[in-house]
Amino acid sequence: MIEATGLTKRYGKTVAVDDLSFSVAPGRVTGFLGPNGAGKSTTMRMVIGLDRPTRGRVTVNGQDYRALRHPLRTVGALLDAKWVHPNRSARSHLRWLARSNDLPAGRVDEVLDLVGLTEVAERRAGTFSLGMSQRLGIAGTLLGDPEVLLFDEPVNGLDPEGILWIRQFMHRLADEGRTVFVSSHLLSEMAQTAQDLVVIGRGRLIAQTGTEQFIQEATEGAVRVRSPQPERLRALLEGQGRVDTAEDGALVVHGVESSAIGELAAANGVTLHELSPQLGSLEQAFMQLTKESVEYHATQ
Ligand SMILES: Nc1ncnc2c1ncn2[C@@H]1O[C@H](COP(=O)(O)OP(=O)(O)OP(=O)(O)O)[C@@H](O)[C@H]1O
């Protein structure tokens, strides 16, 4: 369990994290979502004691990170996968990590196996692909068999196979009852990975909710309709819902069910070439909710 209360971090005049309160439950994958510069990395650094909050508090299993007796047995964090000595083998990197943190050396081969790196354990980490480096980084977080895991942008730059592997691995860790907190600005990825979301913009909390609920609440369902008689259809829909025109000329109808549009068209002899309900995407939900708080809006 991770709990932040009124968490705030200032760097000079920049307020990187602003009065942020949220909680991350065990047994689930919780996505930490926000555009670049929203304050995700700063928040994660405060969770693991690398940065001190200017105000507020964040606890792991009820305690400040710095007060934990065996931090790596409680929290594993991967904030930068390239943090590996390039000339060390994967195994010796993990052995060094285990030794310097008072963790049993016997755990090294277990975690190599868990992440599927046993066969390349003697290879120099500097020769690893990004996907393999991520696996090695994840192996490092698991050395202390911690209950809480933090991953900062773990799928950045990975190919689809690497992304799938990470996604499945996160689920496995959550199924084991661990708390899994994973940040990303890749919204569609989070929609598939996370069961719960903590969404921030400009350091502030925008939403804490289940992923499905977030999408449902933040996006208004719409129906795309193409017809050779668009103006006639538009007139029929007048007063029933809002009708926009897409770039390709299709009508985008808000507030009317697709079945009702189909029946209305049939009853009035209007031909339809397309009638497709548009499911709200996480991207739409996110844009809707962060409209005012996204940094890049101001600079566009
Ligand atoms: N050490 C620092 N000194 C000064 N400003 C900082 C520092 N670290 C972060 N910031 C600023 O704090 C804000 C939040 O940055 P942070 O890296 O936490 O965001 P993020 O959501 O992780 O973004 P990204 O996805 O780009 O990593 C940004 O405006 C950033 O420039």
The ligand as a Gaussian input file, in Angstrom:
#p B3LYP/6-31G(d) Opt

LIG

0 1
 N       15.613000      18.373000      -9.943000
 C       14.782000      19.248000     -10.475000
 N       15.048000      20.567000     -10.461000
 C       14.200000      21.468000     -10.989000
 N       13.006000      21.154000     -11.572000
 C       12.684000      19.854000     -11.626000
 C       13.537000      18.831000     -11.096000
 N       12.933000      17.633000     -11.294000
 C       11.781000      17.893000     -11.934000
 N       11.604000      19.222000     -12.124000
 C       10.444000      19.874000     -12.755000
 O        9.304000      19.402000     -12.102000
 C        8.243000      19.147000     -13.024000
 C        7.810000      17.695000     -12.956000
 O        8.818000      16.844000     -13.488000
 P        8.770000      15.256000     -13.466000
 O       10.024000      14.756000     -14.101000
 O        8.448000      14.797000     -12.100000
 O        7.522000      14.976000     -14.405000
 P        7.095000      13.632000     -15.124000
 O        5.618000      13.576000     -15.031000
 O        7.850000      12.493000     -14.576000
 O        7.499000      13.911000     -16.612000
 P        8.226000      12.991000     -17.687000
 O        7.174000      12.056000     -18.164000
 O        8.655000      13.982000     -18.703000
 O        9.377000      12.343000     -16.949000
 C        8.764000      19.581000     -14.384000
 O        8.357000      20.901000     -14.616000
 C       10.269000      19.491000     -14.203000
 O       10.921000      20.405000     -15.078000

